């Protein structure tokens, strides 16, 4: 895989202790094929980058409206209204906001960019820690995720992937040689009794 392969992430969490063994750096990949009502990372559902407005942080100063050269923002009825068709996501409004009420919910990076962040924490991984790809869904951007994992494995960093496994089997099998641990969510179980052969009826 090419280390210049690009993808979209929405966060990198350092010193994570709940995403696998040891101390880990968790990379959150955007895009997920599921729409679980209990999703704890809804900003990771869509692969595309979006502009988010947080009403509770906004002081309605209008700085963002003035900064937007595309006239994609309006302050009306005590709310910021975003014209998604006009917005180019250039982040001028984000930088102008004094209270961080406007944010982009992701950014495009290369696999090498991610690796450079991960390698900073290698000292703290010891024998068990490493990188965990989470999401969203890492398998929704397979080439990008694989490029990250390949660089990490080549440099002695242990790897883990948190996934719902909703992906093509051919893509999944490409991950197997590069992943030390898979963590798979069982989203929901039904009450269908197993057949006599021990398998659930379809």
Residue pairs with C-beta under 8 A, 6 or more apart in sequence:
1 111
1 143
1 146
1 147
1 150
2 111
2 147
3 110
3 111
3 112
3 115
3 147
3 151
4 110
4 111
4 112
5 110
5 111
5 143
5 144
5 147
6 108
6 109
6 110
6 111
6 144
7 29
7 30
7 108
7 109
7 110
7 111
7 141
7 143
7 144
7 145
8 29
8 30
8 31
8 47
8 48
8 49
8 106
8 107
8 108
8 109
8 141
9 27
9 28
9 29
9 30
9 106
9 107
9 109
9 114
10 28
10 29
10 30
10 41
10 43
10 44
10 105
10 106
10 107
10 136
11 27
11 28
12 25
12 26
12 27
12 28
12 114
12 117
13 19
13 25
13 26
13 28
14 25
14 121
15 23
15 25
15 121
15 124
16 23
16 24
16 25
16 26
16 132
17 23
17 24
19 26
19 132
19 134
19 160
19 162
19 183
20 129
20 130
20 132
20 160
20 181
20 183
21 128
21 129
21 158
21 160
21 181
22 125
22 126
22 127
22 128
22 129
22 130
22 158
23 121
23 124
23 125
23 126
23 129
24 125
24 129
24 130
24 131
24 132
24 160
25 117
25 118
25 121
25 130
25 131
25 132
26 131
26 132
26 133
26 134
27 114
27 118
27 131
27 132
27 133
27 134
27 148
28 41
28 44
28 134
28 135
28 136
29 44
29 133
29 134
29 135
29 136
29 137
29 138
29 140
29 141
29 144
29 145
30 43
30 44
30 46
30 47
30 48
30 49
30 105
30 106
30 135
30 136
30 140
30 141
31 44
31 45
31 46
31 47
31 135
31 136
31 137
31 140
31 141
32 39
32 44
32 45
32 135
32 136
32 137
32 140
32 164
33 137
33 140
33 164
33 166
33 167
34 137
34 164
34 166
34 187
35 45
36 187
39 45
41 134
41 135
41 136
43 50
43 52
43 105
43 106
44 135
44 136
44 137
45 136
47 136
47 140
47 141
48 106
49 89
49 104
49 105
49 106
49 107
49 108
50 84
50 89
50 104
50 105
50 106
51 82
51 84
51 87
51 89
51 93
51 94
51 102
51 103
51 104
51 105
52 102
52 103
52 104
52 105
53 80
53 82
53 101
53 102
54 100
54 101
54 102
54 103
55 79
55 101
57 99
57 100
57 101
58 80
58 97
58 99
58 101
59 98
59 99
59 101
60 75
60 78
60 80
61 98
62 75
63 96
63 97
63 98
64 73
64 80
64 93
64 94
64 96
64 97
64 101
64 102
65 73
65 74
65 75
65 80
65 93
66 96
67 92
67 93
67 95
67 96
68 92
68 93
69 90
69 92
70 86
70 87
70 88
71 83
71 86
72 82
72 83
72 84
72 86
72 87
72 88
73 80
73 81
73 82
73 83
73 87
73 93
74 80
74 81
74 83
75 81
80 101
80 102
89 104
91 104
93 102
94 102
94 103
94 104
111 144
111 147
111 148
111 150
111 151
112 151
114 148
115 148
115 151
115 152
115 155
118 131
118 148
118 152
118 157
119 155
119 157
122 157
125 157
125 158
128 158
129 158
130 152
130 157
130 158
130 159
130 160
130 180
131 148
131 149
131 152
131 157
131 158
131 159
131 160
132 159
132 160
132 161
132 162
132 183
133 145
133 148
133 149
133 159
133 160
133 161
133 162
134 161
134 162
135 162
135 163
137 163
137 164
137 166
137 167
138 145
138 161
138 162
138 163
139 145
139 161
139 163
139 165
139 166
139 167
139 171
139 172
139 175
140 167
142 167
142 171
142 174
142 175
145 161
145 175
146 174
146 175
146 178
149 159
149 161
149 175
149 178
149 179
150 178
152 158
152 159
153 159
153 178
158 180
158 181
159 178
159 179
159 180
159 181
160 179
160 180
160 181
160 182
160 183
161 175
161 179
161 181
161 182
161 183
162 183
162 184
162 185
163 182
163 183
163 184
163 185
164 184
164 185
164 187
165 172
165 184
192 200
192 201
193 201
194 200
194 201
195 201
